[in-house]
Amino acid sequence: SFLPSVPARGELLTLMVIAIVGGSKGLAKAWVNFDGDDGTIRDSLNVSSVTREGAGRYTINFTTPMPDTNYVTAFSCVSSTATSGSTNSTVQEVNNGDERTVSSFQIRVSTGNGANVDKPLVCATVFSS
């Protein structure tokens, strides 16, 4: 017959996963959910470690480097009202010139008045081609 054989269910799923992970734009290339008090990773994709540099400052290290430094980042954090009160917080990338590399980047979590602060839940996502 000129028709190809139909792959088994498991083989088809494996092919689909390889196609999705292989380089599609629009999918996260790395993400991490970590404890801001000490940098302990709860769950992640393509993040090897989070280093706490000081109150509210972290370096996020990739397992596999990004292809270049033109990646896009997005962040969030959650305050525990029991320990942090109801203050608003901001998460932003630190960029004084050399913090962003293909292997890592740095973020800062701060309160509304600009003071660095540790939060119990910090998340970062990276998109790249």
C-alpha positions in Angstrom: 0.0 0.0 0.0 1.1 3.6 -0.6 -0.3 4.8 2.7 2.2 5.0 5.6 1.5 2.9 8.7 -0.4 4.7 11.5 1.9 5.1 14.6 0.8 3.6 17.9 -0.8 6.0 20.3 2.4 6.4 22.4 4.6 7.0 19.3 2.3 9.8 18.1 2.3 11.5 21.4 6.1 11.4 21.5 6.3 12.9 18.1 3.9 15.7 19.1 5.9 16.5 22.3 9.2 16.6 20.3 7.7 19.0 17.8 6.3 21.3 20.5 9.5 21.4 22.7 11.8 21.7 19.7 11.6 25.4 19.1 8.1 26.8 18.7 7.8 30.5 19.3 5.2 31.5 21.9 6.0 28.8 24.3 7.9 29.4 27.6 11.5 28.3 27.3 12.0 28.6 31.0 9.9 29.2 34.1 10.4 29.0 37.9 8.2 29.1 41.0 10.4 29.7 44.1 10.4 30.7 47.8 11.7 34.3 48.0 12.9 33.8 51.5 15.7 31.5 50.5 15.5 30.9 46.8 14.3 27.3 47.1 12.8 26.1 43.8 9.3 24.6 44.1 9.0 23.7 40.4 10.6 24.8 37.2 11.4 24.2 33.6 15.0 24.9 32.3 16.0 26.6 35.5 19.0 25.0 37.3 19.0 27.3 40.4 17.9 30.5 42.0 20.6 32.4 44.0 19.4 34.8 46.7 21.8 37.8 46.4 20.2 39.7 49.3 16.7 40.8 50.4 14.5 40.7 47.3 17.3 40.2 44.8 17.8 36.9 42.9 19.8 35.5 40.1 17.9 33.0 38.0 20.2 30.5 36.2 19.2 28.5 33.1 19.9 24.8 32.7 20.2 25.2 28.9 21.3 28.7 27.8 19.0 30.9 25.7 20.1 31.4 22.1 20.7 35.1 22.7 19.9 37.8 25.2 16.8 39.0 23.3 14.5 36.9 25.4 11.3 38.2 27.1 10.7 37.9 30.8 7.5 38.1 32.9 7.2 38.0 36.7 4.8 37.8 39.6 4.9 37.5 43.4 2.4 36.8 46.1 2.4 38.3 49.5 1.3 36.4 52.6 -0.8 38.8 54.6 0.2 37.0 57.8 3.9 37.9 57.3 3.9 40.7 54.7 0.8 42.7 55.4 -1.2 44.1 52.5 1.6 46.1 50.9 1.8 46.1 47.1 5.0 44.7 45.5 6.7 45.0 42.2 9.0 42.4 40.5 11.3 43.7 37.8 14.4 42.7 36.0 17.7 44.3 37.2 19.5 45.7 34.3 22.6 47.8 35.0 24.3 46.6 31.9 25.7 43.1 32.5 23.1 41.2 34.5 21.4 39.6 31.6 23.3 36.8 29.8 22.3 33.8 27.8 22.8 31.8 31.1 21.1 33.9 33.7 19.3 37.2 34.7 18.6 39.0 37.9 15.3 40.2 39.4 14.4 42.5 42.2 11.2 42.4 44.4 10.3 45.6 46.1 7.6 47.3 48.1 5.6 50.3 47.0 8.2 52.5 48.7 11.1 50.9 46.8 12.6 48.8 49.6 13.7 45.3 48.6 11.6 42.6 50.2 11.5 38.8 50.2 8.1 37.3 49.3 7.0 33.7 50.0 6.1 33.1 46.3 8.0 34.5 43.3 7.6 33.4 39.7 9.4 34.1 36.5 8.8 33.1 32.9 11.1 33.4 29.9 10.1 33.4 26.2 12.6 33.1 23.4 12.9 32.0 19.8 
